[in-house]
């Protein structure tokens, strides 16, 4: 037995979701990671701790509270309704928002570490050469931290693909909209269709392994040293 | 070494054995229970433990996961499934004691809205279409979901409402979709509404004639073949006291004393 159309649809949807979430996270998280790496503020410790919170809560619990927050009586639901966007649960956009929360620490921490391990020295040298703050950030900090960005992208992508509990809670299992691979796989297992589950899991593993391996090879060829998580 | 020092040892051993004696006489059994039946079962087990002195360990979860675990040698002796297929499949796989499978409860469906401005009096609200999301349990996985779909089929509303469906993995999650207001309407279990004292003007109890019965079957697993605690618990579950508790919690029962199905 091979994969059904629904399986392929779930695979496409999952890759789409993971790509959108990874891209958005990289964009949104870079200023935060930069701030965390540079700041002397007393807020650094509480903000760092806050960023790590999604690691602590079980995904279904995160999903449950997101369901409440995004609902008609929740604060986020009130905001989205006031903006004329309607309600987020049971939509692809809702999954994106939830995944941003869920995968946040996996993207912040490698980038923050990369910025921190670079040290102040290169920035100070650049400053003596009259490079302004924006110039220093884009020409010194970003290229220096590329390994951190790579790890962050890989971790964010992989973590979003593996996401289950959150999606289960706010997705509503709608084909082509919120039924991602993890949910489809769970459905197969719960319906005792183990063979179908094995196929889907196998295809997904091979696909993601190939993708990550390819990325790693590209990274190596580009002359960056090997993938080091959190370094 | 003086011989007298050894003498307390047998006495000590006897004492230790005595400590274990009661639990050995009053047995222990481990039971897997479908999540939707958890509250009802806790009540029944309280009564059973009081009457028999046996100890019952309860695990709550999805029937599909229990099925997978039992096939891999999980230490359960009784399964109270949310459906009739999984006990039958286990029986076919030779993991149960033949003749010890019966319907312990039949589910009742209700159409419910947690929103104040929606009153659910009957099927009209479904055909009216004045809602964005209709929650039901996944028909492929959950018996309550299958029944909900049969209701829609019977009312010829499947095509009209399909694009509004959101599917819960189980009836518990479906309940959350409706309770949080994210779905304006949803098919939930009457037992859930009764357990939370939801006023009856908020839901429409679905007539049983609109769908196939939601049979929840129990089965004695091979692991419990010689355990009196497990066997007595299943007998107790079919007794008058347990049946009354089951009805009070929003389930119905097969008309006669539940017969073993072929």
Interface residues (C-beta under 8 A of the other chain):
Chain A: X64 X67 X68 X70 X71 X72 X73 X74 X87 X89 X90 X168 X169 X172 X173 X174 X183 X186 X187 X189 X190 X191 X192
Chain B: X62 X64 X65 X67 X68 X86 X89 X115 X132 X133 X135 X138 X140 X141 X165 X166 X167 X168 X169 X173 X176 X177 X180 X181 X182 X183
